[in-house]
Amino acid sequence: MSQVSIISVTETFTVKGIVKKIQEFGMEVESIGATNEDIERTVENTAVYIIMANDSAASMVGVIDDHKDVFTAHCEHVLLIGTKNDSKIFENYLSFNEGWEFFERPIDVSELVAKTQRIMEEENTFEKKPCILIVDDDITYCEMIRGWLKDFFRVRMANSGVNAITWLANNHADLILLDYEMPITSGPKVLEMLRSEEETADIPVIFLTGVGDKASITRVLSLKPNGYLLKSIKKKELIEQVSRFLIEGQ
């Protein structure tokens, strides 16, 4: 079940009040510390992160920067709470992340909870949609593809084959878009690993490749993926191809 996770250096009276109010609306919520362990433990089940800047936003900037990829890959919605001055420090995050929003202290708890409830209702509906896992060491490319697909599917990202395998140990994907030319653990090797495990053997895999000559495509198809897409593919065509594959299974 998806939950709300509130990140705070210390569990203040305000944090406790927010937790209580969210619980009153029947939502799962947990107050966690601003530690790697707590964030990594909760990330897979968190639909909304509420980040509380207790003393100043500066205390949370390091936390956000350290886990920026985690938030981007797994949780679109981050609600930041701080003073009016804090909003300037958070400005860069807010301008580049459409699912991030700032709430000024003293906080209107009812407004915050109402926003959280709307997000959770959307997420509960969204969880019924197919899940696509993008595996590519190029984070910029990953984020672009995710941006194209996220309005139609649940999209998760992994920047290496090892991270993809780790994620799949506890989660399910309906389709994997796998970079063919990854370093260290290549796309073909990742496909081999996926096919060798009972839990992942039947997950459809489509290779993403940057080369489109006949010899390269023949080499890609010889590995028997469920398909391939050129990385130069346009947004509309990608959405159509992925949608068609998920509907028709081919």
N, C-alpha and C positions, 0 to 999 in steps of 0.2 A: 504494500500500500504506500502511496506517495505521502510525504509529510512536509511540514514546514520546519526548517532548521534555523534557529536564531544564533548567530555568531556574536559573542561578546567576550571581552577579556575577563570581565567579572560579571556575575549574575546579579545585576542591580535590582532595585525595587521596580523600576520601569520594565525591565526584562520579564520579571515574574508576572507583572500585570498584563503584559502582552501575551505571555504564555497562557494565562488563565482565560483571557478573553477569547483567544483562538480556540481553546478547548471547549468553551461554552457553545461555539458554533459547530462542534462535532468534528473538528479537523485534528489530525495527528500533528503534534508539534513537539520539538525537543530543543532545549537550550544547550548549546555546546560551546566549548572553549575555542579560542582562535589558534588552534594547534593543527599541525599536519595530520595527526592521528585522528582527531575528531572529524575534520573535514573529509578526509579520505574514507572514513568509516560510514559516513552518512550520504555521500554524494550520489550513490546509485538510487537511493530511495527519496531523495529530496527534489520536490518540484519548485519550491521557493526558498531562497536563502534571504534572511533578514540580517543585515550586518549593522550592528550597533557601534557607533564611534563614541565610546564612553567619555573620554577626556578630549580627544581631538581626532580628526580624520587621519592624521599622520600615523596614529597607532594602528590603523587598519590598512594603510596603503601597502605595506609590506606583505600583509596577509593576502590581499587581493592580487598583487603582482605574482606572488609565489604560486597562486592557484588559478591564475587567469585562464590557462588552458583547460583546467578541470571545469570551471564555471561555463566556459564556452562550449565544451564538448557535451556536458551532461545536464546543465541547468540554465535555461534561458533567462529565468526571472530572478533578479537580485534587487532587493529593496534596501536602500542605504538610509540610515538614520543619523543625523548629526546637526550641528548648529548652522546658522546662515553662512558663517565663514567656511565651514567644512564643505559646503556645496561647491565652492570654487576649487578645492583640492580634488573633489570627486568629478569635476566637470569633464575631464577627458574620458573617463569610463562611461559617463552618461551619454556623451555625444557619439560614441562608437558602438554602444550596445543598446539596441532598441528595447530590450526587455528589462533594462535597468531603470530604476526610478528613485528619486530622492525625496525623503520626508524630513521636514525641518522640526527640530526640537524647540519648544516643548511639543511632543508628538500628540496628534489627535489619534488616539488608539482606535476609535471606531472607524475612522477613515482608513487607517492601515489595515485593519481586519477586513473591512469591506473589499479592499483591493486584493488582499490575500485570498479571500473567499472566491472572488471572480476568477482569479488565476487557477485556483484548485479545481473549480468546476470545469474550466476549459481543459485542464490537464486530464481530468477524469474521462472526458470525452475523447481527448487526443490519444489516450493510452490504448484505445481500441483500434487505432490505425496501425498499418504495417510498420515495422521497425527496420530501418536501413543502417548498416554499419559501414562507414567509410574508413578505409585503411590506407593511409598515405603519409609519408614522412614530411611532405610539404604542407605545413599547417595552413599557410595562406590559401593554397588550392582547396584544402579540406573545408575551410570556412566558407569559401565561395560556393562550393557544391552544396554544402549544408544550407546556406542561405537560399539557394534555388529550390531545394526540396522541402524545407522545414514547414511550409504552409500546407503540405499535402501528406507528409509522412512524419513519423518520429525518426529523428536522425541522431545517431551517435557517431563519435569520431575516435580513432586510435591512430597514433603517429608511428606505430611500428607493429610488426607481426606479433611480437611477444605481448605487447599491450592488448592487441586484439584477442589473442588466445586467452589472456587473463580475464578480460571483460566477458568473453563468451562462457567462461567457467560458471558464471553466476547470472548470466542474462541471455536472452534469446534474440536473434536477429532473423528477419524474414528474407533478407537479401544482404549480401556483402559486396560492396564496390571496392575492389582490391587493386592497388597500384602494382603494376607488373615490374617496374624497374626500381624497387626499393633497395637501399643499401643494407648491408649486414644480413638481414633475413629477407631474401627476395620474395616477390609475389609468388612465383612458382613453388618455392619452399613452404610458404605459408599455406598455399592451397594443398600441398601434400600433407601438411600437419593437420589441417582441417578434415581432410578426407580420411585420415587414419584414426580419428576419434569418433566413437559411436554418436556422441552428443552433437557433433557438428558436421558429420559426414553428409547429411542431407540438406544442409543450408545452401541455397543457390549462390554461386559466386560469379560475378562479372568482373573481368579484368579491365582496368583503366590503363591505357597505353598511350605513350606520346609519339609512337612511330606507326605510320600507316602503310608502309610498303608491303607488297605481297609476301615477301619472304618472312618479314617480321610477324605479320598476321598469321601466316601458316604455322610459325613456331608457337605463337600464343595458343592457337586453337588445338595444336597437338597435345596440349596438356588437359584438354577436355574440360574447360570451364563451362559455365552455363551461357556464356556470351562474352563479348568484349565491346568496349566503347573507347573511341579516341578521346584523349584529353582536350582536344580542340572543339569538342561538341558544344553546341549552343544550348542556352538555358531551356528554350521551348522543346527542343528535340530530346534533351535529357529527361525532362519531366514526362514526355510522351513515351519514351523508350522504357523507363522504369515503371511507369503506370501499366503499360501494356504487358510487360513481363510479369508483374505481380498479379494481374488479372488473368492472363492466359497461361502463366507458368511456362513461358517459352521465350 
